Amino acid sequence: MREDIAAEIQTLLSIPSWDWDEGLEEALERLGREYFQKKGRRDALWERP
């Protein structure tokens, strides 16, 4: 799991043209959802209103 996160962060850092405010927020939300899915949990924290 840590390797997956490290790879995802490395990918994000290699994309200089991203709008960092939105791009980073979306990526972190996706990582959070994937983490809880792999752990077999659902958490309302990751649900967008």
N, CA, C and O atoms as a Tripos MOL2 file, in Angstrom:
@<TRIPOS>MOLECULE
protein
  196   195    49     0     0
PROTEIN
NO_CHARGES

@<TRIPOS>ATOM
      1 N           0.8250   -1.2000    0.0000 N.3       1 MET1
      2 CA          0.0000    0.0000    0.0000 C.3       1 MET1
      3 C           0.8650    1.2590    0.0000 C.2       1 MET1
      4 O           0.5850    2.2080   -0.7330 O.2       1 MET1
      5 N           1.9080    1.2680    0.8150 N.am      2 ARG2
      6 CA          2.7760    2.4530    0.8530 C.3       2 ARG2
      7 C           3.4570    2.6780   -0.4870 C.2       2 ARG2
      8 O           3.6610    3.8180   -0.9030 O.2       2 ARG2
      9 N           3.8100    1.5860   -1.1640 N.am      3 GLU3
     10 CA          4.4310    1.7310   -2.4760 C.3       3 GLU3
     11 C           3.4460    2.3430   -3.4640 C.2       3 GLU3
     12 O           3.8320    3.1450   -4.3140 O.2       3 GLU3
     13 N           2.1740    1.9670   -3.3550 N.am      4 ASP4
     14 CA          1.1390    2.5320   -4.2250 C.3       4 ASP4
     15 C           1.0160    4.0360   -4.0050 C.2       4 ASP4
     16 O           0.9400    4.8080   -4.9610 O.2       4 ASP4
     17 N           0.9980    4.4390   -2.7500 N.am      5 ILE5
     18 CA          0.8790    5.8620   -2.4350 C.3       5 ILE5
     19 C           2.1100    6.6120   -2.9190 C.2       5 ILE5
     20 O           1.9980    7.6960   -3.4910 O.2       5 ILE5
     21 N           3.2850    6.0340   -2.6900 N.am      6 ALA6
     22 CA          4.5220    6.6850   -3.1370 C.3       6 ALA6
     23 C           4.5260    6.8500   -4.6530 C.2       6 ALA6
     24 O           4.9380    7.8910   -5.1640 O.2       6 ALA6
     25 N           4.0710    5.8290   -5.3680 N.am      7 ALA7
     26 CA          4.0170    5.9090   -6.8290 C.3       7 ALA7
     27 C           3.0210    6.9760   -7.2730 C.2       7 ALA7
     28 O           3.2870    7.7180   -8.2180 O.2       7 ALA7
     29 N           1.8920    7.0560   -6.6050 N.am      8 GLU8
     30 CA          0.8780    8.0570   -6.9430 C.3       8 GLU8
     31 C           1.4150    9.4680   -6.7190 C.2       8 GLU8
     32 O           1.2270   10.3480   -7.5590 O.2       8 GLU8
     33 N           2.0740    9.6800   -5.5990 N.am      9 ILE9
     34 CA          2.6430   10.9980   -5.3040 C.3       9 ILE9
     35 C           3.7270   11.3420   -6.3110 C.2       9 ILE9
     36 O           3.8090   12.4810   -6.7710 O.2       9 ILE9
     37 N           4.5600   10.3690   -6.6560 N.am     10 GLN10
     38 CA          5.6130   10.6110   -7.6380 C.3      10 GLN10
     39 C           5.0030   11.0010   -8.9780 C.2      10 GLN10
     40 O           5.5210   11.8830   -9.6640 O.2      10 GLN10
     41 N           3.9150   10.3540   -9.3490 N.am     11 THR11
     42 CA          3.2270   10.6890  -10.5970 C.3      11 THR11
     43 C           2.7030   12.1180  -10.5450 C.2      11 THR11
     44 O           2.8460   12.8750  -11.5060 O.2      11 THR11
     45 N           2.1000   12.4830   -9.4230 N.am     12 LEU12
     46 CA          1.5750   13.8440   -9.2790 C.3      12 LEU12
     47 C           2.6840   14.8820   -9.3960 C.2      12 LEU12
     48 O           2.5120   15.9170  -10.0400 O.2      12 LEU12
     49 N           3.8090   14.6020   -8.7770 N.am     13 LEU13
     50 CA          4.9120   15.5580   -8.7910 C.3      13 LEU13
     51 C           5.5210   15.7110  -10.1770 C.2      13 LEU13
     52 O           6.1760   16.7130  -10.4630 O.2      13 LEU13
     53 N           5.3100   14.7240  -11.0330 N.am     14 SER14
     54 CA          5.8900   14.7800  -12.3740 C.3      14 SER14
     55 C           4.9910   15.5220  -13.3600 C.2      14 SER14
     56 O           5.3340   15.6350  -14.5370 O.2      14 SER14
     57 N           3.8510   16.0260  -12.9010 N.am     15 ILE15
     58 CA          2.9160   16.7180  -13.7880 C.3      15 ILE15
     59 C           2.9300   18.2060  -13.4480 C.2      15 ILE15
     60 O           2.1490   18.6520  -12.6070 O.2      15 ILE15
     61 N           3.8060   18.9790  -14.0880 N.am     16 PRO16
     62 CA          3.9480   20.3850  -13.7210 C.3      16 PRO16
     63 C           2.7910   21.2700  -14.1580 C.2      16 PRO16
     64 O           2.6280   22.3700  -13.6290 O.2      16 PRO16
     65 N           1.9900   20.8170  -15.1070 N.am     17 SER17
     66 CA          0.9490   21.6820  -15.6550 C.3      17 SER17
     67 C          -0.3670   21.6070  -14.8780 C.2      17 SER17
     68 O          -1.3400   22.2650  -15.2460 O.2      17 SER17
     69 N          -0.4020   20.8210  -13.8230 N.am     18 TRP18
     70 CA         -1.6380   20.6780  -13.0620 C.3      18 TRP18
     71 C          -2.0070   21.9450  -12.3360 C.2      18 TRP18
     72 O          -1.1450   22.7160  -11.9140 O.2      18 TRP18
     73 N          -3.3030   22.1520  -12.1950 N.am     19 ASP19
     74 CA         -3.7930   23.1700  -11.2710 C.3      19 ASP19
     75 C          -3.7050   22.5160   -9.8940 C.2      19 ASP19
     76 O          -4.5350   21.6760   -9.5460 O.2      19 ASP19
     77 N          -2.7110   22.9000   -9.1230 N.am     20 TRP20
     78 CA         -2.3940   22.1600   -7.9060 C.3      20 TRP20
     79 C          -3.5050   22.1670   -6.8740 C.2      20 TRP20
     80 O          -3.7040   21.1640   -6.1890 O.2      20 TRP20
     81 N          -4.2320   23.2600   -6.7410 N.am     21 ASP21
     82 CA         -5.2930   23.2840   -5.7330 C.3      21 ASP21
     83 C          -6.3200   22.1950   -5.9940 C.2      21 ASP21
     84 O          -6.6420   21.4120   -5.1010 O.2      21 ASP21
     85 N          -6.8340   22.1440   -7.2160 N.am     22 GLU22
     86 CA         -7.8570   21.1530   -7.5480 C.3      22 GLU22
     87 C          -7.2470   19.7820   -7.7720 C.2      22 GLU22
     88 O          -7.7810   18.7840   -7.2880 O.2      22 GLU22
     89 N          -6.1480   19.7140   -8.4890 N.am     23 GLY23
     90 CA         -5.5460   18.4270   -8.8170 C.3      23 GLY23
     91 C          -5.0920   17.6590   -7.5940 C.2      23 GLY23
     92 O          -5.3340   16.4570   -7.4860 O.2      23 GLY23
     93 N          -4.4400   18.3390   -6.6780 N.am     24 LEU24
     94 CA         -3.9550   17.6710   -5.4810 C.3      24 LEU24
     95 C          -5.1130   17.2370   -4.5970 C.2      24 LEU24
     96 O          -5.0870   16.1460   -4.0260 O.2      24 LEU24
     97 N          -6.1250   18.0810   -4.4800 N.am     25 GLU25
     98 CA         -7.2960   17.7310   -3.6700 C.3      25 GLU25
     99 C          -7.9760   16.4780   -4.2250 C.2      25 GLU25
    100 O          -8.3130   15.5650   -3.4730 O.2      25 GLU25
    101 N          -8.1740   16.4410   -5.5480 N.am     26 GLU26
    102 CA         -8.8070   15.2750   -6.1640 C.3      26 GLU26
    103 C          -7.9660   14.0220   -5.9620 C.2      26 GLU26
    104 O          -8.5020   12.9570   -5.6550 O.2      26 GLU26
    105 N          -6.6620   14.1410   -6.1300 N.am     27 ALA27
    106 CA         -5.7880   12.9810   -5.9760 C.3      27 ALA27
    107 C          -5.8190   12.4580   -4.5410 C.2      27 ALA27
    108 O          -5.8640   11.2470   -4.3270 O.2      27 ALA27
    109 N          -5.7950   13.3510   -3.5660 N.am     28 LEU28
    110 CA         -5.8370   12.9170   -2.1730 C.3      28 LEU28
    111 C          -7.1750   12.2670   -1.8340 C.2      28 LEU28
    112 O          -7.2150   11.2880   -1.0900 O.2      28 LEU28
    113 N          -8.2590   12.7960   -2.3680 N.am     29 GLU29
    114 CA         -9.5650   12.1710   -2.1390 C.3      29 GLU29
    115 C          -9.5970   10.7730   -2.7500 C.2      29 GLU29
    116 O         -10.1080    9.8360   -2.1360 O.2      29 GLU29
    117 N          -9.0530   10.6350   -3.9560 N.am     30 ARG30
    118 CA         -9.0350    9.3230   -4.6110 C.3      30 ARG30
    119 C          -8.1920    8.3390   -3.8030 C.2      30 ARG30
    120 O          -8.5970    7.1930   -3.6040 O.2      30 ARG30
    121 N          -7.0190    8.7810   -3.3360 N.am     31 LEU31
    122 CA         -6.1850    7.9080   -2.5120 C.3      31 LEU31
    123 C          -6.9260    7.4920   -1.2450 C.2      31 LEU31
    124 O          -6.8460    6.3360   -0.8270 O.2      31 LEU31
    125 N          -7.6450    8.4320   -0.6350 N.am     32 GLY32
    126 CA         -8.3990    8.1110    0.5730 C.3      32 GLY32
    127 C          -9.4810    7.0810    0.3020 C.2      32 GLY32
    128 O          -9.6430    6.1300    1.0680 O.2      32 GLY32
    129 N         -10.2190    7.2630   -0.7780 N.am     33 ARG33
    130 CA        -11.2680    6.2960   -1.1340 C.3      33 ARG33
    131 C         -10.6610    4.9240   -1.3940 C.2      33 ARG33
    132 O         -11.1770    3.9150   -0.9130 O.2      33 ARG33
    133 N          -9.5630    4.8790   -2.1550 N.am     34 GLU34
    134 CA         -8.9280    3.6000   -2.4630 C.3      34 GLU34
    135 C          -8.4240    2.9300   -1.1920 C.2      34 GLU34
    136 O          -8.5390    1.7130   -1.0440 O.2      34 GLU34
    137 N          -7.8680    3.7100   -0.2790 N.am     35 TYR35
    138 CA         -7.3600    3.1590    0.9720 C.3      35 TYR35
    139 C          -8.4860    2.5010    1.7620 C.2      35 TYR35
    140 O          -8.3480    1.3650    2.2160 O.2      35 TYR35
    141 N          -9.6040    3.2170    1.9280 N.am     36 PHE36
    142 CA        -10.7080    2.6650    2.7040 C.3      36 PHE36
    143 C         -11.3570    1.4850    1.9910 C.2      36 PHE36
    144 O         -11.8290    0.5590    2.6500 O.2      36 PHE36
    145 N         -11.3920    1.4970    0.6530 N.am     37 GLN37
    146 CA        -11.9360    0.3570   -0.0800 C.3      37 GLN37
    147 C         -11.0660   -0.8740    0.1460 C.2      37 GLN37
    148 O         -11.5850   -1.9710    0.3530 O.2      37 GLN37
    149 N          -9.7520   -0.7000    0.1060 N.am     38 LYS38
    150 CA         -8.8520   -1.8310    0.3260 C.3      38 LYS38
    151 C          -8.9600   -2.3450    1.7490 C.2      38 LYS38
    152 O          -8.7900   -3.5400    1.9910 O.2      38 LYS38
    153 N          -9.2380   -1.4620    2.6910 N.am     39 LYS39
    154 CA         -9.3880   -1.8640    4.0880 C.3      39 LYS39
    155 C         -10.7890   -2.4110    4.3610 C.2      39 LYS39
    156 O         -11.0660   -2.8870    5.4620 O.2      39 LYS39
    157 N         -11.6690   -2.3470    3.3670 N.am     40 GLY40
    158 CA        -13.0160   -2.8580    3.5410 C.3      40 GLY40
    159 C         -13.9100   -1.9350    4.3490 C.2      40 GLY40
    160 O         -14.8660   -2.3880    4.9790 O.2      40 GLY40
    161 N         -13.6100   -0.6530    4.3350 N.am     41 ARG41
    162 CA        -14.3940    0.3130    5.1010 C.3      41 ARG41
    163 C         -14.9830    1.3430    4.1610 C.2      41 ARG41
    164 O         -14.4400    1.6380    3.0960 O.2      41 ARG41
    165 N         -16.1060    1.8740    4.5900 N.am     42 ARG42
    166 CA        -16.6750    3.0360    3.8990 C.3      42 ARG42
    167 C         -16.6760    4.1630    4.9010 C.2      42 ARG42
    168 O         -17.0190    3.9730    6.0680 O.2      42 ARG42
    169 N         -16.2980    5.3150    4.4500 N.am     43 ASP43
    170 CA        -16.2000    6.4470    5.3590 C.3      43 ASP43
    171 C         -16.8310    7.6520    4.6900 C.2      43 ASP43
    172 O         -16.4530    8.0210    3.5780 O.2      43 ASP43
    173 N         -17.7890    8.2630    5.3610 N.am     44 ALA44
    174 CA        -18.4940    9.4110    4.7940 C.3      44 ALA44
    175 C         -17.5580   10.5890    4.5520 C.2      44 ALA44
    176 O         -17.8720   11.4840    3.7680 O.2      44 ALA44
    177 N         -16.4120   10.5880    5.2230 N.am     45 LEU45
    178 CA        -15.4450   11.6590    5.0440 C.3      45 LEU45
    179 C         -15.0360   11.8040    3.5800 C.2      45 LEU45
    180 O         -14.7230   12.9060    3.1290 O.2      45 LEU45
    181 N         -15.0370   10.7110    2.8490 N.am     46 TRP46
    182 CA        -14.5590   10.7400    1.4630 C.3      46 TRP46
    183 C         -15.6790   10.9620    0.4620 C.2      46 TRP46
    184 O         -15.4390   11.0120   -0.7440 O.2      46 TRP46
    185 N         -16.9060   11.0960    0.9620 N.am     47 GLU47
    186 CA        -18.0260   11.3490    0.0650 C.3      47 GLU47
    187 C         -18.1660   12.8420   -0.1630 C.2      47 GLU47
    188 O         -18.1630   13.6220    0.7890 O.2      47 GLU47
    189 N         -18.2880   13.2400   -1.4050 N.am     48 ARG48
    190 CA        -18.4800   14.6690   -1.6980 C.3      48 ARG48
    191 C         -19.9410   15.0490   -1.4970 C.2      48 ARG48
    192 O         -20.8330   14.2670   -1.8280 O.2      48 ARG48
    193 N         -20.1990   16.2500   -0.9540 N.am     49 PRO49
    194 CA        -21.5890   16.6890   -0.7630 C.3      49 PRO49
    195 C         -22.2820   16.9740   -2.0930 C.2      49 PRO49
    196 O         -23.4540   17.3520   -2.1100 O.2      49 PRO49
@<TRIPOS>BOND
     1     1     2 1
     2     2     3 1
     3     3     4 2
     4     3     5 am
     5     5     6 1
     6     6     7 1
     7     7     8 2
     8     7     9 am
     9     9    10 1
    10    10    11 1
    11    11    12 2
    12    11    13 am
    13    13    14 1
    14    14    15 1
    15    15    16 2
    16    15    17 am
    17    17    18 1
    18    18    19 1
    19    19    20 2
    20    19    21 am
    21    21    22 1
    22    22    23 1
    23    23    24 2
    24    23    25 am
    25    25    26 1
    26    26    27 1
    27    27    28 2
    28    27    29 am
    29    29    30 1
    30    30    31 1
    31    31    32 2
    32    31    33 am
    33    33    34 1
    34    34    35 1
    35    35    36 2
    36    35    37 am
    37    37    38 1
    38    38    39 1
    39    39    40 2
    40    39    41 am
    41    41    42 1
    42    42    43 1
    43    43    44 2
    44    43    45 am
    45    45    46 1
    46    46    47 1
    47    47    48 2
    48    47    49 am
    49    49    50 1
    50    50    51 1
    51    51    52 2
    52    51    53 am
    53    53    54 1
    54    54    55 1
    55    55    56 2
    56    55    57 am
    57    57    58 1
    58    58    59 1
    59    59    60 2
    60    59    61 am
    61    61    62 1
    62    62    63 1
    63    63    64 2
    64    63    65 am
    65    65    66 1
    66    66    67 1
    67    67    68 2
    68    67    69 am
    69    69    70 1
    70    70    71 1
    71    71    72 2
    72    71    73 am
    73    73    74 1
    74    74    75 1
    75    75    76 2
    76    75    77 am
    77    77    78 1
    78    78    79 1
    79    79    80 2
    80    79    81 am
    81    81    82 1
    82    82    83 1
    83    83    84 2
    84    83    85 am
    85    85    86 1
    86    86    87 1
    87    87    88 2
    88    87    89 am
    89    89    90 1
    90    90    91 1
    91    91    92 2
    92    91    93 am
    93    93    94 1
    94    94    95 1
    95    95    96 2
    96    95    97 am
    97    97    98 1
    98    98    99 1
    99    99   100 2
   100    99   101 am
   101   101   102 1
   102   102   103 1
   103   103   104 2
   104   103   105 am
   105   105   106 1
   106   106   107 1
   107   107   108 2
   108   107   109 am
   109   109   110 1
   110   110   111 1
   111   111   112 2
   112   111   113 am
   113   113   114 1
   114   114   115 1
   115   115   116 2
   116   115   117 am
   117   117   118 1
   118   118   119 1
   119   119   120 2
   120   119   121 am
   121   121   122 1
   122   122   123 1
   123   123   124 2
   124   123   125 am
   125   125   126 1
   126   126   127 1
   127   127   128 2
   128   127   129 am
   129   129   130 1
   130   130   131 1
   131   131   132 2
   132   131   133 am
   133   133   134 1
   134   134   135 1
   135   135   136 2
   136   135   137 am
   137   137   138 1
   138   138   139 1
   139   139   140 2
   140   139   141 am
   141   141   142 1
   142   142   143 1
   143   143   144 2
   144   143   145 am
   145   145   146 1
   146   146   147 1
   147   147   148 2
   148   147   149 am
   149   149   150 1
   150   150   151 1
   151   151   152 2
   152   151   153 am
   153   153   154 1
   154   154   155 1
   155   155   156 2
   156   155   157 am
   157   157   158 1
   158   158   159 1
   159   159   160 2
   160   159   161 am
   161   161   162 1
   162   162   163 1
   163   163   164 2
   164   163   165 am
   165   165   166 1
   166   166   167 1
   167   167   168 2
   168   167   169 am
   169   169   170 1
   170   170   171 1
   171   171   172 2
   172   171   173 am
   173   173   174 1
   174   174   175 1
   175   175   176 2
   176   175   177 am
   177   177   178 1
   178   178   179 1
   179   179   180 2
   180   179   181 am
   181   181   182 1
   182   182   183 1
   183   183   184 2
   184   183   185 am
   185   185   186 1
   186   186   187 1
   187   187   188 2
   188   187   189 am
   189   189   190 1
   190   190   191 1
   191   191   192 2
   192   191   193 am
   193   193   194 1
   194   194   195 1
   195   195   196 2
@<TRIPOS>SUBSTRUCTURE
     1 MET1         2 RESIDUE 1 A MET
     2 ARG2         6 RESIDUE 1 A ARG
     3 GLU3        10 RESIDUE 1 A GLU
     4 ASP4        14 RESIDUE 1 A ASP
     5 ILE5        18 RESIDUE 1 A ILE
     6 ALA6        22 RESIDUE 1 A ALA
     7 ALA7        26 RESIDUE 1 A ALA
     8 GLU8        30 RESIDUE 1 A GLU
     9 ILE9        34 RESIDUE 1 A ILE
    10 GLN10       38 RESIDUE 1 A GLN
    11 THR11       42 RESIDUE 1 A THR
    12 LEU12       46 RESIDUE 1 A LEU
    13 LEU13       50 RESIDUE 1 A LEU
    14 SER14       54 RESIDUE 1 A SER
    15 ILE15       58 RESIDUE 1 A ILE
    16 PRO16       62 RESIDUE 1 A PRO
    17 SER17       66 RESIDUE 1 A SER
    18 TRP18       70 RESIDUE 1 A TRP
    19 ASP19       74 RESIDUE 1 A ASP
    20 TRP20       78 RESIDUE 1 A TRP
    21 ASP21       82 RESIDUE 1 A ASP
    22 GLU22       86 RESIDUE 1 A GLU
    23 GLY23       90 RESIDUE 1 A GLY
    24 LEU24       94 RESIDUE 1 A LEU
    25 GLU25       98 RESIDUE 1 A GLU
    26 GLU26      102 RESIDUE 1 A GLU
    27 ALA27      106 RESIDUE 1 A ALA
    28 LEU28      110 RESIDUE 1 A LEU
    29 GLU29      114 RESIDUE 1 A GLU
    30 ARG30      118 RESIDUE 1 A ARG
    31 LEU31      122 RESIDUE 1 A LEU
    32 GLY32      126 RESIDUE 1 A GLY
    33 ARG33      130 RESIDUE 1 A ARG
    34 GLU34      134 RESIDUE 1 A GLU
    35 TYR35      138 RESIDUE 1 A TYR
    36 PHE36      142 RESIDUE 1 A PHE
    37 GLN37      146 RESIDUE 1 A GLN
    38 LYS38      150 RESIDUE 1 A LYS
    39 LYS39      154 RESIDUE 1 A LYS
    40 GLY40      158 RESIDUE 1 A GLY
    41 ARG41      162 RESIDUE 1 A ARG
    42 ARG42      166 RESIDUE 1 A ARG
    43 ASP43      170 RESIDUE 1 A ASP
    44 ALA44      174 RESIDUE 1 A ALA
    45 LEU45      178 RESIDUE 1 A LEU
    46 TRP46      182 RESIDUE 1 A TRP
    47 GLU47      186 RESIDUE 1 A GLU
    48 ARG48      190 RESIDUE 1 A ARG
    49 PRO49      194 RESIDUE 1 A PRO
